Amino acid sequence: MKALSLLVDREDAWNRAWHLPTAGDPPTGGEFIRAAGDAFGAEPKYRVLHPLLVRLAGLVHSDIREVREMLYQNKYPYLFDFSRFEQAFAFTPTSYADGIRETAAAYLSAQS
C-alpha cells in the first residue's frame, strides 16, 4: 500500500510502467502456508491438486475453472525488476516473514 501511495503522489511517475517492490527469496506455497499457520497459531492443512483434477473440477465449478486458466503462473518463477522503483524512492520492501506476522497480528487484534 505504501508503495502505491508513493507512486500516486509523484507526477513524474504517471504514464510509466512500474514493478512494485517485492522481497527477495520468496517462500514456496507450502512455506507460505506454514508461516501463516504459525502466525495464527494454527496447524495448516492443505493439499495440492494435480492439474488434471483441477481441470475436471473446473467442468462443474466456475471458480475452479478460473483457477485452471491461471495454472501457467505456477510453472515458472515470477521475476520482477523493481530497480527503477528502488532508485526513485529508496524503498525497501517488507520481508515475507514480517508481512505474514504483521498481517496476522492486525487481523487477530481486530477480532478481539
N, C-alpha and C positions, 0 to 999 in steps of 0.2 A: 504494500500500500504506500509506503514511504517513497519507494522508487517511482511509482506512478505520479505522486504529487510533485516530486521534483521535476518530472518532465512537463507536467501541466503548467507549472509556474515559470518555465523558461520559454520565451517566444522563439528563440533560435533552435529549440528542439522540435518545433512543429514541422510537418511535411518531410520528416525523415524517418527511416525505419530504425527502430531501437530493439535490441535484445535486452530485456531486463536482467539484472544480475542474478546468477544462481551460484549457490555454494558448490565448491569442488567436492569430489569424492561422494557422489550421490549414493544413497543406500539402494539395495535391491528392493523389490516389492516386499519380500519376506522380512528383510531387515527393518523396513519402514513400519510394517505391521507390528513386529515385536517391540520396536521402540515406542510406538503408540500404546501398545498394551502395557508396557512398563510405566509409561507416564500416567496412565489412567488406573494403574494398579489392577489390571485385568489380564487373565491368561488368554491371548488371542487364539481364535480358531478360524482357520481359513483353508481353502483348498483351491488348487489351480486346475481349471478345466482344460482339457485338451481342445485345441481349436475345432476339431470335428464335433465335439459335444456342444460347443458354443454355436456352431453352425446349425446343428439340429434343433437346439433350443430356440434359436432365432426364427425358425419356421413357424413357431407358435406364439412367440412373445416378442412384441415390437421393441421393447427396451433392450433385450438381449441381441436382437438383430442389429441395433445400433452399435453395440459392443463389438460384434463380429466385424463390422465395417472399419473399426479402428484398430484391429489386431496388428496391422502392419507396424503400428507405432512401438510394439514390443519386440520387434525383430532386431532393431539396431539401436545403439545408444544415441541419445539426443546430444548434439554438440552445439553449444551456444557460444558465440563470441561477443561478450559484452564489454570488450576493451574500450569501445567508444564511450559507453556509459560510465565506465570506471574512470576514464580520463576526464570526462566532462564534470563529474560530480564527486570524485574522490569517495566513492561509496563502497563499503564492504558489506556483502550480503550476510544475512543471518545463517548460521550453520543449520543443517537439518536437525541435529540433536536439540539445539536450543529452540528452534522453531516448534518442534513437536512438544517439548516441555512447556514452553510459554503458551501454546495454544491449549494444551490440556489444562494448565493451571487457570487460564482465563475461563474456560468452559466450566471447570469444577467450581470455581468461586462464584460464577453466575448462578449455579444450581443451588447454592446454599443460602 
